[in-house]
Amino acid sequence: MPTNIITSKDKIIWFLTFTFYTTLFFIGRNVYGSYYLAFIAGVILVFTGLKLQIHAFHIAVFQFALFCLLTIFWARNYFFAMEKANTLFKIFICMTVLYSYYHKRPDIDVLLKTVLWSGYIVSFYAIIHYGPSRVLFNSARLYNEFLNVNSLGMLSSLTIIIHLFYIHFLKKYRDWFFLMIPLVFLIGSTQSRKAIIMLVVGYMFLIIFKNTDNIKKNLLPILRILFVAFMVVLVLILLSQTDAFHGATTRMNDLIASFTGGESHSTNLRKVYRELGWHQLQLTPLLGIGMGNGRLLALEATNHDCYLHCNYAEIAACGGVIGLISYYGIYLYILVKEYKYLSVDKYAVIVMTIIFCKLLTDWGAVEYASKSTYYLFMMYFIHLEQCKAKYPYIK
């Protein structure tokens, strides 16, 4: 049964979990990174023990990892599909160790705080790494180094969204509001359109969820939402006039232009990648060409060895309709279940907000094999299990 009693062992496990999650953003392509994560997971296992219990999380992640493995039988390149499957099964094992401990907790607060404070650690490390003056006052885009700049921008946006959730819904960390300001400039320096959209949309979702119950009673919440929207737009306009956000503004204008007929080279190239994925879906609609093989399409069409820069198009090309159902069926399951607890559990708000943001940014990022994605999956499923225990009257 869930317990509120905190022991020294709990604190050690929390610290190890924080170390584990933070490490995800520093190992990059380091060949020894997975061994380091496995070591941390092994230490956690020593403290927690492992009782083999099958939950919805295990079924959901295992079936997708298994699908990735099965695609080796029809993949254009056997090695790429095996590589993806191997990655997912390693992630599955590590997250199973964490799941066996955290699903017994009364809520997901520790898991959520891990994402929050880890996000701050990584973001402030990036500011120090690139140099504060480089982040705050230079209009040139940051370059990829220890972490992809788009991933860095989205991590910073997610950190701010979670912090705002704690401020608005749990009345915590209000005195730490100033920590978000450097992250806003960092997002501007990454010039990540996905991160900017994620931050704006995520905050708007929080405001909408906070006022949902009162909207039916009077117009004040609607006016409050409109005021917040106006202030967000105003702040963005003011920031766009500064040198630090000049590059980000240009890239956002390119994104808008892609819907009105004018496109930059970068925007046009990403459109080409997406179209390659959709075209391949038409050719191999059921099972695709093997997970991880989208890079072959990009290489043949553009001479660039890269993924298709769109999670939907990537999975559509590599796994077909079955692959899309296998992966996005997980999100659909969680959303349907979480919706039932939205009015009774505050953590359901942040879970649904993060999911909506992730589904939105998946249009411009490939994250189905990202380790942090499955940490979040674990958190979602644990929250559902906790809600099922706390609110048995909700079916």
Contacts in CASP RR format, 6 or more apart in sequence:
PFRMAT RR
TARGET T0000
AUTHOR 0000-0000-0000
METHOD contacts of the structure
MODEL  1
MPTNIITSKDKIIWFLTFTFYTTLFFIGRNVYGSYYLAFIAGVILVFTGL
KLQIHAFHIAVFQFALFCLLTIFWARNYFFAMEKANTLFKIFICMTVLYS
YYHKRPDIDVLLKTVLWSGYIVSFYAIIHYGPSRVLFNSARLYNEFLNVN
SLGMLSSLTIIIHLFYIHFLKKYRDWFFLMIPLVFLIGSTQSRKAIIMLV
VGYMFLIIFKNTDNIKKNLLPILRILFVAFMVVLVLILLSQTDAFHGATT
RMNDLIASFTGGESHSTNLRKVYRELGWHQLQLTPLLGIGMGNGRLLALE
ATNHDCYLHCNYAEIAACGGVIGLISYYGIYLYILVKEYKYLSVDKYAVI
VMTIIFCKLLTDWGAVEYASKSTYYLFMMYFIHLEQCKAKYPYIK
1 104 0 8 1.000
2 104 0 8 1.000
2 105 0 8 1.000
2 106 0 8 1.000
2 386 0 8 1.000
2 389 0 8 1.000
3 104 0 8 1.000
3 105 0 8 1.000
3 106 0 8 1.000
4 106 0 8 1.000
9 47 0 8 1.000
12 47 0 8 1.000
13 44 0 8 1.000
13 47 0 8 1.000
13 48 0 8 1.000
13 101 0 8 1.000
14 110 0 8 1.000
14 114 0 8 1.000
16 40 0 8 1.000
16 43 0 8 1.000
16 44 0 8 1.000
16 47 0 8 1.000
17 44 0 8 1.000
17 98 0 8 1.000
17 102 0 8 1.000
17 110 0 8 1.000
17 111 0 8 1.000
17 114 0 8 1.000
18 114 0 8 1.000
18 117 0 8 1.000
18 118 0 8 1.000
19 40 0 8 1.000
20 37 0 8 1.000
20 40 0 8 1.000
20 41 0 8 1.000
20 44 0 8 1.000
20 94 0 8 1.000
20 98 0 8 1.000
21 114 0 8 1.000
21 115 0 8 1.000
21 118 0 8 1.000
21 372 0 8 1.000
21 375 0 8 1.000
22 118 0 8 1.000
22 119 0 8 1.000
22 121 0 8 1.000
22 122 0 8 1.000
23 33 0 8 1.000
23 36 0 8 1.000
23 37 0 8 1.000
23 40 0 8 1.000
24 37 0 8 1.000
24 371 0 8 1.000
24 372 0 8 1.000
24 375 0 8 1.000
25 118 0 8 1.000
25 119 0 8 1.000
25 122 0 8 1.000
25 146 0 8 1.000
25 147 0 8 1.000
25 151 0 8 1.000
25 155 0 8 1.000
25 372 0 8 1.000
26 122 0 8 1.000
26 146 0 8 1.000
26 147 0 8 1.000
27 33 0 8 1.000
27 34 0 8 1.000
27 36 0 8 1.000
27 37 0 8 1.000
28 146 0 8 1.000
28 147 0 8 1.000
34 90 0 8 1.000
37 94 0 8 1.000
37 371 0 8 1.000
38 90 0 8 1.000
38 93 0 8 1.000
38 94 0 8 1.000
41 93 0 8 1.000
41 94 0 8 1.000
41 97 0 8 1.000
41 98 0 8 1.000
42 97 0 8 1.000
44 97 0 8 1.000
44 98 0 8 1.000
44 101 0 8 1.000
45 97 0 8 1.000
48 97 0 8 1.000
48 100 0 8 1.000
48 101 0 8 1.000
49 100 0 8 1.000
50 96 0 8 1.000
50 97 0 8 1.000
50 100 0 8 1.000
51 100 0 8 1.000
53 100 0 8 1.000
55 99 0 8 1.000
55 103 0 8 1.000
55 381 0 8 1.000
55 385 0 8 1.000
56 333 0 8 1.000
56 381 0 8 1.000
56 384 0 8 1.000
56 385 0 8 1.000
57 95 0 8 1.000
57 99 0 8 1.000
57 377 0 8 1.000
57 378 0 8 1.000
57 381 0 8 1.000
57 382 0 8 1.000
58 92 0 8 1.000
58 96 0 8 1.000
58 99 0 8 1.000
60 330 0 8 1.000
60 333 0 8 1.000
60 377 0 8 1.000
60 381 0 8 1.000
61 88 0 8 1.000
61 91 0 8 1.000
61 92 0 8 1.000
61 95 0 8 1.000
61 330 0 8 1.000
61 374 0 8 1.000
61 377 0 8 1.000
62 92 0 8 1.000
63 326 0 8 1.000
64 88 0 8 1.000
64 323 0 8 1.000
64 326 0 8 1.000
64 327 0 8 1.000
64 330 0 8 1.000
64 368 0 8 1.000
65 85 0 8 1.000
65 88 0 8 1.000
65 89 0 8 1.000
65 92 0 8 1.000
67 291 0 8 1.000
67 319 0 8 1.000
67 322 0 8 1.000
67 323 0 8 1.000
67 326 0 8 1.000
68 81 0 8 1.000
68 84 0 8 1.000
68 85 0 8 1.000
68 88 0 8 1.000
68 291 0 8 1.000
69 81 0 8 1.000
69 82 0 8 1.000
69 85 0 8 1.000
69 89 0 8 1.000
71 81 0 8 1.000
71 85 0 8 1.000
71 287 0 8 1.000
71 288 0 8 1.000
71 290 0 8 1.000
71 291 0 8 1.000
71 318 0 8 1.000
71 319 0 8 1.000
72 78 0 8 1.000
72 81 0 8 1.000
72 82 0 8 1.000
72 85 0 8 1.000
72 290 0 8 1.000
74 287 0 8 1.000
74 288 0 8 1.000
74 289 0 8 1.000
74 290 0 8 1.000
75 81 0 8 1.000
75 289 0 8 1.000
75 290 0 8 1.000
75 291 0 8 1.000
75 292 0 8 1.000
75 293 0 8 1.000
76 289 0 8 1.000
76 290 0 8 1.000
76 293 0 8 1.000
76 296 0 8 1.000
77 290 0 8 1.000
77 292 0 8 1.000
77 293 0 8 1.000
77 296 0 8 1.000
80 290 0 8 1.000
80 291 0 8 1.000
80 292 0 8 1.000
80 293 0 8 1.000
80 295 0 8 1.000
80 296 0 8 1.000
81 290 0 8 1.000
81 291 0 8 1.000
81 292 0 8 1.000
81 293 0 8 1.000
83 292 0 8 1.000
84 291 0 8 1.000
84 292 0 8 1.000
84 369 0 8 1.000
85 291 0 8 1.000
87 369 0 8 1.000
88 369 0 8 1.000
88 374 0 8 1.000
91 371 0 8 1.000
91 374 0 8 1.000
92 374 0 8 1.000
94 371 0 8 1.000
95 374 0 8 1.000
95 375 0 8 1.000
95 377 0 8 1.000
95 378 0 8 1.000
98 375 0 8 1.000
98 378 0 8 1.000
99 378 0 8 1.000
99 381 0 8 1.000
99 382 0 8 1.000
102 108 0 8 1.000
102 110 0 8 1.000
102 111 0 8 1.000
102 378 0 8 1.000
102 382 0 8 1.000
103 382 0 8 1.000
103 385 0 8 1.000
103 386 0 8 1.000
105 382 0 8 1.000
105 386 0 8 1.000
106 386 0 8 1.000
107 347 0 8 1.000
107 383 0 8 1.000
107 386 0 8 1.000
108 347 0 8 1.000
108 351 0 8 1.000
108 379 0 8 1.000
108 382 0 8 1.000
108 383 0 8 1.000
108 386 0 8 1.000
109 347 0 8 1.000
111 375 0 8 1.000
111 378 0 8 1.000
111 379 0 8 1.000
111 382 0 8 1.000
112 162 0 8 1.000
112 347 0 8 1.000
112 350 0 8 1.000
112 379 0 8 1.000
115 158 0 8 1.000
115 159 0 8 1.000
115 162 0 8 1.000
115 375 0 8 1.000
115 376 0 8 1.000
115 379 0 8 1.000
116 159 0 8 1.000
116 162 0 8 1.000
116 163 0 8 1.000
116 166 0 8 1.000
119 155 0 8 1.000
119 156 0 8 1.000
119 158 0 8 1.000
119 159 0 8 1.000
120 159 0 8 1.000
120 179 0 8 1.000
120 183 0 8 1.000
122 147 0 8 1.000
122 152 0 8 1.000
122 155 0 8 1.000
123 152 0 8 1.000
123 155 0 8 1.000
123 156 0 8 1.000
123 159 0 8 1.000
123 182 0 8 1.000
123 183 0 8 1.000
123 186 0 8 1.000
124 182 0 8 1.000
126 135 0 8 1.000
126 142 0 8 1.000
126 146 0 8 1.000
126 147 0 8 1.000
126 152 0 8 1.000
126 186 0 8 1.000
127 135 0 8 1.000
127 182 0 8 1.000
127 186 0 8 1.000
129 145 0 8 1.000
129 146 0 8 1.000
130 142 0 8 1.000
130 189 0 8 1.000
134 142 0 8 1.000
134 189 0 8 1.000
135 142 0 8 1.000
135 182 0 8 1.000
135 185 0 8 1.000
135 186 0 8 1.000
135 189 0 8 1.000
135 244 0 8 1.000
136 182 0 8 1.000
136 185 0 8 1.000
136 189 0 8 1.000
136 244 0 8 1.000
137 243 0 8 1.000
137 244 0 8 1.000
138 189 0 8 1.000
138 243 0 8 1.000
138 244 0 8 1.000
139 243 0 8 1.000
139 244 0 8 1.000
139 245 0 8 1.000
139 246 0 8 1.000
139 247 0 8 1.000
140 247 0 8 1.000
141 149 0 8 1.000
141 189 0 8 1.000
141 190 0 8 1.000
141 191 0 8 1.000
141 247 0 8 1.000
142 149 0 8 1.000
142 152 0 8 1.000
142 189 0 8 1.000
142 190 0 8 1.000
142 191 0 8 1.000
143 149 0 8 1.000
147 155 0 8 1.000
149 190 0 8 1.000
149 191 0 8 1.000
149 192 0 8 1.000
150 190 0 8 1.000
150 192 0 8 1.000
150 194 0 8 1.000
150 195 0 8 1.000
150 365 0 8 1.000
151 365 0 8 1.000
152 186 0 8 1.000
152 190 0 8 1.000
152 192 0 8 1.000
153 186 0 8 1.000
153 187 0 8 1.000
153 190 0 8 1.000
153 192 0 8 1.000
153 194 0 8 1.000
153 195 0 8 1.000
154 192 0 8 1.000
154 194 0 8 1.000
154 195 0 8 1.000
154 198 0 8 1.000
154 361 0 8 1.000
154 365 0 8 1.000
156 183 0 8 1.000
156 186 0 8 1.000
156 187 0 8 1.000
156 190 0 8 1.000
156 195 0 8 1.000
157 187 0 8 1.000
157 195 0 8 1.000
157 196 0 8 1.000
157 198 0 8 1.000
157 199 0 8 1.000
157 202 0 8 1.000
157 357 0 8 1.000
158 198 0 8 1.000
158 354 0 8 1.000
158 357 0 8 1.000
159 180 0 8 1.000
159 183 0 8 1.000
160 180 0 8 1.000
160 183 0 8 1.000
160 184 0 8 1.000
160 199 0 8 1.000
160 203 0 8 1.000
161 198 0 8 1.000
161 199 0 8 1.000
161 202 0 8 1.000
161 203 0 8 1.000
161 206 0 8 1.000
161 350 0 8 1.000
161 353 0 8 1.000
161 354 0 8 1.000
161 357 0 8 1.000
162 350 0 8 1.000
162 354 0 8 1.000
163 173 0 8 1.000
163 176 0 8 1.000
163 177 0 8 1.000
163 179 0 8 1.000
163 180 0 8 1.000
164 180 0 8 1.000
164 203 0 8 1.000
164 206 0 8 1.000
165 206 0 8 1.000
165 349 0 8 1.000
165 350 0 8 1.000
165 353 0 8 1.000
166 172 0 8 1.000
166 173 0 8 1.000
167 173 0 8 1.000
167 174 0 8 1.000
167 177 0 8 1.000
168 206 0 8 1.000
168 207 0 8 1.000
168 210 0 8 1.000
169 206 0 8 1.000
169 210 0 8 1.000
169 346 0 8 1.000
169 349 0 8 1.000
169 350 0 8 1.000
170 346 0 8 1.000
184 239 0 8 1.000
185 244 0 8 1.000
187 195 0 8 1.000
187 196 0 8 1.000
187 199 0 8 1.000
187 248 0 8 1.000
188 195 0 8 1.000
188 196 0 8 1.000
188 239 0 8 1.000
188 244 0 8 1.000
188 245 0 8 1.000
188 247 0 8 1.000
188 248 0 8 1.000
189 244 0 8 1.000
189 248 0 8 1.000
190 248 0 8 1.000
191 247 0 8 1.000
191 248 0 8 1.000
191 250 0 8 1.000
191 251 0 8 1.000
192 248 0 8 1.000
193 248 0 8 1.000
193 251 0 8 1.000
193 252 0 8 1.000
193 255 0 8 1.000
194 361 0 8 1.000
194 364 0 8 1.000
194 365 0 8 1.000
196 236 0 8 1.000
196 248 0 8 1.000
196 252 0 8 1.000
197 360 0 8 1.000
197 361 0 8 1.000
198 357 0 8 1.000
198 360 0 8 1.000
198 361 0 8 1.000
200 232 0 8 1.000
200 236 0 8 1.000
201 356 0 8 1.000
201 357 0 8 1.000
201 360 0 8 1.000
202 353 0 8 1.000
202 356 0 8 1.000
202 357 0 8 1.000
203 228 0 8 1.000
203 232 0 8 1.000
204 225 0 8 1.000
204 228 0 8 1.000
204 229 0 8 1.000
204 232 0 8 1.000
205 352 0 8 1.000
205 353 0 8 1.000
205 356 0 8 1.000
205 357 0 8 1.000
206 349 0 8 1.000
206 350 0 8 1.000
206 353 0 8 1.000
207 224 0 8 1.000
207 225 0 8 1.000
207 228 0 8 1.000
208 225 0 8 1.000
209 342 0 8 1.000
209 349 0 8 1.000
209 352 0 8 1.000
209 353 0 8 1.000
210 349 0 8 1.000
211 221 0 8 1.000
211 222 0 8 1.000
211 224 0 8 1.000
211 225 0 8 1.000
212 342 0 8 1.000
213 343 0 8 1.000
214 220 0 8 1.000
214 221 0 8 1.000
215 221 0 8 1.000
215 222 0 8 1.000
239 245 0 8 1.000
240 246 0 8 1.000
240 248 0 8 1.000
240 249 0 8 1.000
251 264 0 8 1.000
251 266 0 8 1.000
254 263 0 8 1.000
254 264 0 8 1.000
254 266 0 8 1.000
254 267 0 8 1.000
255 267 0 8 1.000
257 263 0 8 1.000
257 264 0 8 1.000
257 267 0 8 1.000
258 267 0 8 1.000
258 268 0 8 1.000
258 271 0 8 1.000
263 271 0 8 1.000
269 302 0 8 1.000
269 304 0 8 1.000
270 309 0 8 1.000
270 310 0 8 1.000
270 364 0 8 1.000
272 301 0 8 1.000
272 302 0 8 1.000
273 298 0 8 1.000
273 302 0 8 1.000
273 306 0 8 1.000
273 307 0 8 1.000
273 308 0 8 1.000
273 309 0 8 1.000
273 310 0 8 1.000
273 313 0 8 1.000
274 308 0 8 1.000
274 309 0 8 1.000
274 310 0 8 1.000
274 313 0 8 1.000
275 313 0 8 1.000
276 294 0 8 1.000
276 297 0 8 1.000
276 298 0 8 1.000
276 301 0 8 1.000
276 308 0 8 1.000
276 313 0 8 1.000
276 317 0 8 1.000
277 294 0 8 1.000
277 297 0 8 1.000
277 308 0 8 1.000
277 310 0 8 1.000
277 313 0 8 1.000
277 314 0 8 1.000
277 316 0 8 1.000
277 317 0 8 1.000
278 313 0 8 1.000
278 316 0 8 1.000
278 317 0 8 1.000
280 288 0 8 1.000
280 289 0 8 1.000
280 294 0 8 1.000
280 297 0 8 1.000
280 316 0 8 1.000
280 317 0 8 1.000
281 288 0 8 1.000
281 313 0 8 1.000
281 316 0 8 1.000
281 317 0 8 1.000
281 320 0 8 1.000
281 321 0 8 1.000
284 317 0 8 1.000
284 320 0 8 1.000
285 320 0 8 1.000
285 321 0 8 1.000
286 320 0 8 1.000
286 321 0 8 1.000
286 322 0 8 1.000
287 319 0 8 1.000
287 320 0 8 1.000
287 322 0 8 1.000
287 323 0 8 1.000
288 316 0 8 1.000
288 317 0 8 1.000
288 318 0 8 1.000
288 319 0 8 1.000
288 320 0 8 1.000
288 323 0 8 1.000
289 296 0 8 1.000
289 297 0 8 1.000
289 317 0 8 1.000
289 318 0 8 1.000
289 319 0 8 1.000
290 318 0 8 1.000
290 319 0 8 1.000
291 315 0 8 1.000
291 318 0 8 1.000
291 319 0 8 1.000
292 307 0 8 1.000
292 314 0 8 1.000
292 318 0 8 1.000
293 317 0 8 1.000
293 318 0 8 1.000
294 307 0 8 1.000
294 308 0 8 1.000
294 314 0 8 1.000
294 317 0 8 1.000
294 318 0 8 1.000
295 305 0 8 1.000
295 306 0 8 1.000
295 307 0 8 1.000
297 308 0 8 1.000
297 317 0 8 1.000
298 304 0 8 1.000
298 305 0 8 1.000
298 306 0 8 1.000
298 307 0 8 1.000
298 308 0 8 1.000
299 305 0 8 1.000
307 314 0 8 1.000
307 366 0 8 1.000
308 314 0 8 1.000
308 317 0 8 1.000
308 366 0 8 1.000
309 364 0 8 1.000
309 365 0 8 1.000
309 366 0 8 1.000
310 362 0 8 1.000
310 363 0 8 1.000
310 364 0 8 1.000
310 365 0 8 1.000
310 366 0 8 1.000
311 362 0 8 1.000
311 363 0 8 1.000
311 364 0 8 1.000
311 365 0 8 1.000
311 366 0 8 1.000
311 367 0 8 1.000
311 368 0 8 1.000
312 324 0 8 1.000
312 362 0 8 1.000
312 363 0 8 1.000
314 366 0 8 1.000
314 368 0 8 1.000
315 323 0 8 1.000
315 324 0 8 1.000
315 327 0 8 1.000
315 328 0 8 1.000
315 368 0 8 1.000
316 324 0 8 1.000
327 368 0 8 1.000
330 377 0 8 1.000
331 355 0 8 1.000
331 358 0 8 1.000
331 359 0 8 1.000
334 351 0 8 1.000
334 355 0 8 1.000
334 380 0 8 1.000
334 381 0 8 1.000
334 384 0 8 1.000
335 352 0 8 1.000
335 355 0 8 1.000
337 384 0 8 1.000
338 348 0 8 1.000
338 351 0 8 1.000
338 352 0 8 1.000
338 355 0 8 1.000
338 380 0 8 1.000
338 383 0 8 1.000
338 384 0 8 1.000
339 352 0 8 1.000
340 394 0 8 1.000
340 395 0 8 1.000
341 348 0 8 1.000
341 384 0 8 1.000
341 387 0 8 1.000
341 391 0 8 1.000
341 394 0 8 1.000
342 348 0 8 1.000
342 349 0 8 1.000
342 352 0 8 1.000
344 387 0 8 1.000
344 391 0 8 1.000
344 394 0 8 1.000
345 383 0 8 1.000
345 387 0 8 1.000
345 390 0 8 1.000
345 391 0 8 1.000
347 383 0 8 1.000
348 383 0 8 1.000
348 387 0 8 1.000
351 379 0 8 1.000
351 380 0 8 1.000
351 383 0 8 1.000
354 376 0 8 1.000
355 380 0 8 1.000
358 367 0 8 1.000
358 373 0 8 1.000
358 376 0 8 1.000
367 373 0 8 1.000
387 394 0 8 1.000
END
